[in-house]
Structure formats: structure tokens, C-alpha cells
């Protein structure tokens, strides 16, 4: 089979998987601009191809009608619990690879919801180093070289010492020199907070950089009662989880936000 035929077959299968798991029909196929140009197609099965630099090479995303309506990502029909026959051998729903994880990153503005580091898939090579901005809240507390200053003049990168927030470093570059602050291995991932890959409710999916993902995976146990104050970034997820666990309510993110104080109090009462 030629590479063109293989690409067509893979994309056609992704469209079928989407349409079989979502109530809203596919309206476009989004892919990396390089891939779109290489293929040289304007449409596939009647769906227009839309170049999207946020998608890495070798990947694609099926865009559906609900993505266009503005009705809110947290209400998307893909955000639900999947049956075993709707999942692949890796344990993830088929829709996970074609749409769900991309929607979660989009909802977070392509940032880690915990440390706020920005990261766009396919924009930073292999992801070992990626640039920080003023919103970054992470810092080096291990003494390892995980943050550096890269001068515009081409001089060697300078390690940043333990302590300063990356966002503060961006605002005050070392010695006033022109350049960028970069951090190491903060590739943007999507974490299932309760560890269940089939549970793709919005409150169970957090856009986290690689480092925060590992930290939260080791600390957070959703079923474990936690009667203390949650971190601000985590409160919406906890509120949605408590609504489901204690009240049997499946709320949208917006509904959970409106009732956040009430819902967070359920754990303290319990």
C-alpha cells in the first residue's frame, strides 16, 4: 500500500471513530500545516483540511460540529465514561487520541493548569526545552539544571540558580540582557486525576506539564477524603468530582464554578 493510501485509510478510520463515539458529526480534519502541505489535499471525504500549528507532525484532530457552536468544551459529548468496547488495547477510548486530549489542552489555553507553563504540541522540537512567559509559577527547588537563560547574542545558555519563579525571571532578564528563559521537560500532557483512563469526564482531566503530572499523580487520590483547603487550580476539579460522588450530579464546569463553595463543603461535612 502506498503512503498516500495509508494516510487516507488512517484519517478515514479516525473520522469513523469520531462519528461513532460523538453525537455531533465531523466537520473538518485539523493537522499540522507541514503535513497538510505535504499531503496536498484540500479535503478528505468531503471534510476540509484545516492547518493547525498546535498539532504535532504525524497527528491530526477531528473537528466536530459542537466545537464550532461555542457551547462549552465541558459539555462536549466526548467527556463521559467509556465502555470497554469503546477503548483500544492501550486502555484509552478511541476518541482520546483523535479529540479528547486536544480539547482539554485547548480549554487550558495550552498551559499547565498548575504551574501555568505554556506549551504547544509540535512547536518545541522534542520538548526538552521550551520558553517560559510571565505567568509561569514554577521554579527550581532541586538544584538540577531545569531552568536556563538563552541569550539572543548566541552565547552559551546560563543555568538559573535554585529559587526564582520563572515568571519573575522573564520580567527581569539576567543583567538586563536580551534573551529568553527556558525550562526543561515541561511537555504538556493530560492527566486522569482518578487514574481511570475510561473516565473522561471534564473534572477528571487536567492539562498538566510533564513535571506537574508526575507530582500530582503521586500526591492526589481522588477517593481519599481531604477536609483541608485545596489549591486554587484544583478547586474546580474537586467541585465537579464531589458533585458526582456525593450528589450524583454530572455538572458542567460552569455549573460547578457557580456552586464551588457549596460543593467543596461536601468533603468537609463528610
Secondary structure, 3 states (H helix, E strand, C coil): CCHHHHHHHHHHHHHHHHHHHCCCCEEEEEECHHHHHHHCCCEECCEEEEECCCCCCCCEEEEEHHHHHCCCHHHCCCCCECCHHHECCCCCEHHHHHHHHHHHHHHCCCECCCCCCECCCCCCCCCCEEECCCCCCCCCCCCCCCEEEEECCCCCCEECCCCCCHHHHHHCCHHHCCEEEEEECCCEEEEECCCCCCECCHHHEEEEEHHHHHHHHHHCCCCCCCCCCCCHHHHHHHHHHHHHHHHCCCCCHHHHHHCHHHHHHHHHHC
